[in-house]
Amino acid sequence: MALTSVIPRELGNLTFLVSLDLGSNSFCRNLPQEMAHLGRLKFLDLSFNGFSGKVPSWFGFLHQLQVLNLGNNSFTGSMLLHFLIFPHLRL
């Protein structure tokens, strides 16, 4: 059963998360800016959803991020500059 709609802003209150897999759902629109508070994340999978728009600049606050999967969405713009500060990141 897939989750639908949008990711709630309150997800940003879960600041101790180190792994978040929201892949293969039916989320849409933009990612909530409050996710910038998830600074301990090491693994983030947002693949196979309906996200659109520019890749959020707040990804730059996720300094611990090691694995990021944004595949099969409708993001636009360049991502390279956002991710140059992550020496351990695997895209």
Buried (B, 14 or more C-beta within 10 A) or exposed (E): EEEEEEBEEEBBEBEEBEEBEBBEBEBBEEBBEBBBBBEBBBBBBBBBBBBEEEBBEBBBBBEBBBBBBBEEBEBEEEBEEBBEEBEEBEE
